[in-house]
């Protein structure tokens, strides 16, 4: 089937099998490989993107379901001039990553969280990132990064 | 993992969805949020030939009061139910439990109706709706019919819905002012419940204590006879056949049912 999805503000389209998963559409059809495939079972959150502004796991959404909708991937966070999104800046400042594999999904889940709860407590951040696993177990700095991105003092 | 090949159709009205079901019969499956069906399809446990996407049927996304009843559209997402002001007053157990399903990404997609028709006894909302004396409303070629939750969960992943029927809404008596409690024991926060308990008023629903969501009948009867929370909770696992698995034996689950029922009863204000 032909799908057309607005990805990071740009209209994309492609002829794909009906069973194509959104994450494969993003990586293989659109060529945006920032979205990682981790567990492929709706658990790890590495493939998290925004669908109409809300975090979803793109391994568990069909490209067909996103037809006519808007998707934001990690590539869409930075501004046109390359300036980093506040969440990206904070992940760098707070060293909110180790190996980096979970980072795109962590950041997209964080953007979604801050949209719903602009000033979360550390506990609220931990709960809101429950769907994103960091195999390096580097959660502490990730929480700090989200707190910093929200404009609050980072209290370790 | 990629699902087996299928043909994707998107319905824009309930009537259109029903027409597609009528046309394709048992070869078709409805797709709402997809967070039960797509994982099954990726594992090839399900391989429908036609997938009918009903996610854009806005007519099934609502929560409203109808007299003394709360009516919830089948396509209401967990995320929406968790923050819904009508539920906050009239069905706070449903709002709370909806916020405890999976993780935020799952709650942005998963729907109440999808969970109910999937009928997984380890899922949270079926037991919540059962404890709430919910009535499920389905539409099919012959019109509408109402099925009490007590008659809806026939077995593991089995409901009385026909292949050409679609769940449209769930109706609950208002729970305004009733005490409630919800306890779920998981390994990780995002996991299915090893055991869960939902209490509202003096009704007790059990998650993952058998092949279907259950009511803790012995506990409810004891409460009606004036038993304390301690006494009633001790009966929570009576007549249940919980799954017996390496990480959680049947006896362990019975133990959890008693402990969690006591906590949920206390949270509901039953001493």
Interface residues (C-beta under 8 A of the other chain):
Chain A: X1 X17 X18 X19 X20 X21 X24 X40 X41 X42 X43 X45 X48 X51 X54 X55 X56 X57 X60 X61 X62 X64 X65 X67 X109 X112 X113 X116 X127 X128 X130 X131 X132
Chain B: X1 X2 X3 X4 X5 X6 X7 X8 X10 X31 X34 X35 X38 X39 X42 X51 X53 X55 X79 X102 X103 X104 X105 X106 X108 X109 X188 X189 X190
